[in-house]
Amino acid sequence: MLRVDCARWGQTPEDLRRLGLSAPHARTRERALALFDITQHSCATQVALHTGRRAHTVMGWVHAYNTQGPDALAFRRTGGRRPFFACAAKPNSARRSAPPSVRPRRRP
């Protein structure tokens, strides 16, 4: 049976829960809460069904945590295209251009 080895990293399941509620990135929160659910006697397949992930993905999170510790849960952008809706997706020329002109306020 797959288990989360919190003691190896000096953590408790409650530490995973806190990380899952306070991490700055949504994917980090998702991973920490998934591991917390597994510590509460859920299996990776059940957690995968609840999160919409594949069981192998959840098992990968557990294995990464057990070998690398809590840092393995942090989301890191690994490449690919930036989302088209992100503010940082603007071309460099648009970011460096002058700010848009200020419109005068309309008086009622």
Backbone bond lengths (Angstrom), bond angles and torsions (degrees), N, CA, C in turn:
res aa  C-N    CA-C-N  psi(-1)  N-CA   C-N-CA  omega(-1)  CA-C   N-CA-C  phi
1 M - - - 1.452 - - 1.531 109.66 -
2 L 1.296 115.26 139.74 1.457 122.03 -179.53 1.525 109.78 -78.37
3 R 1.332 116.12 132.32 1.464 118.82 178.25 1.519 109.92 -138.11
4 V 1.317 114.56 155.01 1.461 121.85 179.10 1.522 107.78 -92.04
5 D 1.325 116.91 124.03 1.462 121.94 -176.05 1.532 110.34 -94.43
6 C 1.330 115.86 75.18 1.473 121.18 -178.84 1.523 111.88 -67.27
7 A 1.317 116.56 -38.02 1.462 121.01 -175.26 1.527 111.45 -61.29
8 R 1.302 116.92 -31.28 1.467 120.54 -179.60 1.524 110.97 -60.39
9 W 1.327 117.06 -30.31 1.454 122.16 -177.34 1.515 112.41 -106.63
10 G 1.330 116.60 12.68 1.457 120.60 177.94 1.518 112.84 68.20
11 Q 1.316 116.50 30.97 1.454 121.00 -179.55 1.519 110.76 -118.96
12 T 1.306 114.20 167.67 1.459 121.84 174.20 1.525 107.30 -120.75
13 P 1.325 117.71 164.92 1.465 118.98 174.52 1.533 112.13 -56.33
14 E 1.325 116.53 -33.24 1.466 119.61 178.87 1.532 111.29 -64.08
15 D 1.330 117.53 -31.77 1.471 120.61 175.71 1.533 110.53 -64.53
16 L 1.329 116.65 -39.70 1.466 120.12 176.80 1.526 110.68 -64.43
17 R 1.306 116.29 -39.10 1.462 120.41 178.89 1.531 110.49 -64.31
18 R 1.334 116.36 -44.57 1.470 119.73 178.19 1.529 111.35 -60.97
19 L 1.338 116.08 -42.39 1.460 119.86 177.15 1.524 110.16 -62.27
20 G 1.321 116.38 -40.44 1.457 120.94 179.24 1.513 113.79 -65.92
21 L 1.303 117.26 -22.10 1.464 120.72 179.35 1.520 112.79 -96.85
22 S 1.333 117.82 -17.86 1.471 119.24 -172.77 1.530 115.17 -123.26
23 A 1.314 119.05 -3.01 1.466 120.67 -178.25 1.526 110.16 -63.88
24 P 1.329 116.86 146.36 1.464 119.48 -176.02 1.529 114.35 -70.66
25 H 1.326 118.75 -25.70 1.456 120.71 -176.72 1.534 110.59 -110.39
26 A 1.318 116.59 140.79 1.462 121.92 -176.76 1.524 112.55 -61.32
27 R 1.315 117.71 -36.35 1.471 119.23 -179.43 1.517 111.54 -70.79
28 T 1.306 118.01 -34.07 1.463 120.85 175.12 1.525 109.35 -65.40
29 R 1.319 116.39 -43.24 1.474 120.07 177.73 1.519 110.90 -60.86
30 E 1.326 117.01 -42.51 1.460 121.44 179.58 1.528 111.19 -60.13
31 R 1.316 116.60 -45.05 1.470 120.80 -178.36 1.520 111.54 -66.27
32 A 1.326 116.97 -43.78 1.468 119.84 -178.95 1.519 110.79 -65.54
33 L 1.323 117.52 -41.29 1.470 119.81 179.31 1.527 111.40 -68.82
34 A 1.323 117.07 -33.14 1.464 119.84 175.96 1.527 110.19 -63.61
35 L 1.324 116.77 -43.89 1.464 119.57 178.11 1.522 111.16 -66.14
36 F 1.324 116.58 -37.96 1.461 119.35 176.48 1.531 110.17 -60.49
37 D 1.326 117.40 -43.63 1.469 120.30 178.31 1.523 111.42 -59.86
38 I 1.322 117.24 -38.32 1.460 120.04 179.07 1.522 110.49 -66.90
39 T 1.334 117.25 -35.27 1.470 118.78 177.39 1.527 111.48 -68.15
40 Q 1.343 116.30 -19.61 1.465 120.71 179.50 1.527 111.21 -95.12
41 H 1.321 116.53 29.76 1.464 125.05 173.00 1.521 114.10 72.87
42 S 1.311 117.91 27.37 1.461 121.40 168.61 1.519 107.28 -95.17
43 C 1.318 116.65 156.05 1.467 118.75 175.88 1.526 108.66 -100.23
44 A 1.316 116.04 165.61 1.467 121.24 -176.48 1.528 110.82 -61.69
45 T 1.316 117.77 -33.32 1.460 120.79 179.51 1.522 110.87 -66.50
46 Q 1.318 117.45 -42.93 1.468 120.65 178.34 1.531 110.78 -64.53
47 V 1.319 116.47 -43.35 1.463 120.73 179.61 1.529 109.48 -63.94
48 A 1.315 117.26 -40.13 1.460 121.19 179.19 1.532 110.68 -62.43
49 L 1.304 117.42 -40.94 1.464 120.22 178.35 1.525 111.48 -63.12
50 H 1.322 117.29 -39.74 1.467 121.29 -179.48 1.520 112.59 -71.45
51 T 1.332 116.68 -32.48 1.466 119.80 -175.90 1.523 113.05 -94.58
52 G 1.325 117.10 -10.59 1.461 119.50 -177.60 1.516 113.12 78.82
53 R 1.312 116.82 18.49 1.467 122.09 177.73 1.518 109.37 -104.98
54 R 1.314 115.81 170.62 1.463 119.96 174.56 1.519 108.96 -84.61
55 A 1.320 115.45 152.16 1.468 120.36 -179.29 1.524 110.79 -60.65
56 H 1.325 117.70 -37.38 1.467 120.16 179.82 1.524 111.48 -65.23
57 T 1.322 116.92 -32.10 1.464 120.34 177.28 1.518 110.09 -65.16
58 V 1.334 116.14 -47.02 1.465 120.81 179.71 1.527 109.99 -63.60
59 M 1.329 116.78 -42.12 1.468 119.68 178.09 1.532 110.39 -62.70
60 G 1.320 117.10 -35.96 1.468 120.51 176.70 1.519 111.52 -62.48
61 W 1.350 116.70 -38.79 1.464 120.09 177.02 1.523 110.61 -62.59
62 V 1.335 116.17 -41.11 1.471 119.94 -179.67 1.526 109.95 -65.28
63 H 1.327 116.99 -47.08 1.469 120.13 -179.87 1.530 111.19 -62.66
64 A 1.323 116.60 -40.85 1.472 119.60 178.92 1.523 110.48 -63.85
65 Y 1.325 117.42 -43.13 1.467 120.60 178.58 1.521 110.64 -63.02
66 N 1.327 117.04 -44.41 1.464 120.23 -177.46 1.531 112.24 -64.80
67 T 1.327 118.06 -30.01 1.466 119.59 -178.64 1.529 113.41 -95.28
68 Q 1.360 117.62 -32.13 1.460 120.09 -173.67 1.526 114.07 -114.05
69 G 1.300 117.48 -10.55 1.457 120.50 178.41 1.518 113.23 87.92
70 P 1.324 116.73 -168.81 1.456 121.48 -175.30 1.528 114.24 -62.20
71 D 1.330 117.81 -24.29 1.468 120.01 178.42 1.525 111.42 -64.17
72 A 1.328 117.43 -23.57 1.464 120.75 -179.68 1.528 111.60 -69.02
73 L 1.315 118.08 -18.03 1.458 121.04 -179.02 1.518 112.58 -83.91
74 A 1.321 117.54 -18.36 1.466 121.03 -176.56 1.521 110.28 -68.02
75 F 1.318 116.07 133.30 1.457 121.36 178.75 1.524 109.64 -74.68
76 R 1.318 115.80 132.82 1.456 122.08 175.80 1.524 107.80 -130.10
77 R 1.291 115.49 130.53 1.466 119.28 178.24 1.515 107.93 -70.55
78 T 1.336 116.07 125.22 1.464 119.91 -174.19 1.513 112.95 -104.40
79 G 1.294 118.79 -2.03 1.450 120.20 178.51 1.511 111.47 134.41
80 G 1.293 115.33 -165.43 1.451 120.16 -177.41 1.513 111.10 87.04
81 R 1.297 114.46 178.70 1.458 119.57 -179.22 1.513 110.28 -74.03
82 R 1.306 115.46 147.55 1.457 120.55 174.05 1.523 108.03 -74.50
83 P 1.322 117.29 150.09 1.457 119.15 177.54 1.522 110.69 -60.11
84 F 1.322 116.95 141.70 1.465 119.52 -177.31 1.516 112.52 -69.97
85 F 1.315 117.60 -17.69 1.458 121.41 -177.94 1.527 113.08 -94.78
86 A 1.313 118.21 -2.12 1.465 121.00 -178.07 1.523 110.28 -77.92
87 C 1.306 115.91 144.56 1.466 120.69 178.38 1.520 111.00 -61.35
88 A 1.322 116.32 -36.45 1.466 120.49 -177.91 1.520 111.67 -74.67
89 A 1.330 118.35 -4.74 1.454 120.95 -178.00 1.523 112.11 -80.27
90 K 1.331 117.92 -5.38 1.458 120.50 178.74 1.525 109.23 -63.68
91 P 1.305 117.21 144.07 1.470 117.89 176.12 1.520 110.27 -62.21
92 N 1.306 115.98 154.15 1.460 120.78 -177.97 1.522 112.21 -55.44
93 S 1.327 117.22 -37.18 1.460 119.90 -178.62 1.529 110.79 -63.70
94 A 1.321 117.76 -35.38 1.467 120.36 179.88 1.522 110.97 -72.23
95 R 1.334 117.14 -34.49 1.460 119.55 -179.93 1.519 111.34 -71.34
96 R 1.330 117.52 -30.86 1.455 121.05 -176.68 1.525 113.15 -88.48
97 S 1.317 116.95 -9.49 1.456 118.77 -177.69 1.525 110.36 -73.10
98 A 1.305 114.79 169.45 1.461 120.33 -178.99 1.525 109.87 -66.10
99 P 1.324 117.01 149.91 1.458 119.46 178.41 1.525 110.00 -65.60
100 P 1.335 117.50 154.55 1.459 119.61 179.95 1.522 110.46 -61.46
101 S 1.326 115.16 149.23 1.468 119.17 -179.34 1.521 109.95 -65.74
102 V 1.298 114.98 150.79 1.460 120.99 -178.18 1.525 108.57 -85.44
103 R 1.311 114.91 128.70 1.459 119.48 177.84 1.521 109.41 -81.19
104 P 1.310 117.24 140.87 1.468 118.46 176.81 1.520 109.93 -69.11
105 R 1.323 115.71 145.95 1.455 120.94 -179.58 1.520 110.08 -69.42
106 R 1.306 114.74 141.61 1.459 120.02 175.92 1.506 108.51 -85.11
107 R 1.284 115.93 134.75 1.463 120.05 179.14 1.521 108.50 -95.99
108 P 1.347 115.42 133.98 1.468 117.83 -179.25 1.503 114.08 -70.92
